[in-house]
Amino acid sequence: MSRTGWVLAGGLTVVAAVALLSLPASGRTSVSLLISGGTVVTMDGAGGGAGTVIPDGAVAIDGQLIVAVGPTADVEAMYVGRERIDATGQVIMPGLINTHTHAPMVLFRGLADDLALMDWLNQYIFPAEKATVSAEFVRVGTRLAVLEMIESGTTAYADMYYFEEEIAATTKAAGMRGVLGQTIIQFPVPDAATPEEGLARAEAFLKEWADDDLIVPAVAPHAPYTLSPDTLKATRALANRYDAPLLIHLAETRDEVGIIAKDHGTSPALFLDSLGLWSGKSLAAHAVWVDEVDMAMLAARGVGLSHNPESNMKLASGTAPVLGWMAHGIRAGLGTDGAASNNDLDMFEAMRVAALLHKHASGDPRAMPARDVLTLATRGGAEAMGLADRIGSLEVGKEADVITVSMSSARQTPLFDPLSHLVYVTRGDDVRNTIVQGRVLMRDRRVITMDRIAVIEAAKGMSERVRSAVAGQGAQ
Ligand SMILES: [Zn+2]
């Protein structure tokens, strides 16, 4: 539709016509960004699935907020965008939400694969981290991770790592959103010699990022088996003093279940409950080994869970009972985990693997339909991260975290059902535009807020340090 010919264009609805009568011909409201002409997949929850889908739809954004969602003709009758995105042939949908990763671990991508978990950790990941992880390493790695996420349509992520203040500054500078947790662990790690030092760093981090509009600072005790009960309790107390979320790994492997049973005589989920760890905002990753009692408790406590199907499969950790989580009404999202165990941050791939895994594991091809996976990756993730009032769907009043996704490739032709294509054939590099809080971070595949070539060159440079660190351990 041309800018001058819009009044004469066909298909104007009654609603739009009424709006026209109430405004002078040139009196459309000016908004900062108008995305139009695409299939809008709102994920607003209507009908218990992906929600309202609007063929030839538009989204009007003013500043940070969504001000209108509807048919293109209706929205264009009311609003004119100072900046415009023509989404013809594309889906317009909420940005994807990655509920669990370790951003800087992209620098360990492909360092070592196809190993038993303990060999992988002890021969490669731990020595590489010990020798290389610094504030600079975290900054360089996070830039690469954020670039990859913006390019593949992720607009918000939850993270747990060291030097989390560097991750926050890098994420904020690129215009992305994060719930970012400073890791606390019982043994010496690159940014803290003791858990007390880790707690002090976490508190400084919570203070530094309080009230930021893109970054939610969090406390991230690593796991129930890598911290003493007293330190675990201290992490919860710290988080609650600042009304901050607590992020943790939970019941990832059968080994963990065995360790906690031996030391504490109960399951990882119930052990943490006995310490009061769930008495506040909580997001736990994996929850592969949880039973009905665990799930009922996690649902009652309002704990958000992050499902990481690719990491669980690659490390042979098991199949998380996500159908059970859903039956219990647990707030559930989808994650990639760190790139060292995935090996990328592409949430489209995570969606496809989640759909296939739960059909395969349950023996029921009706399990985990496309609409449920899309919910996990958008609205469900927002709920799990405690941000459902701000993001996760395209609705008036929510913050404008939006992506547009091409549906025109050979692999996506023909197109009968956009929800099917989003889960079963779409890839991260089909994303054309990425918008966070109303700001365009990638326009027509060109990332605006980062220098792509410099980011990749810096990451390659850092990878030489990783290579020599591992070689120094004699583990080539
Ligand atoms: Zn993890």
Residues whose N, C-alpha, C, O or C-beta is under 5 A from the ligand:
A	BS01	ZN	D337 G338
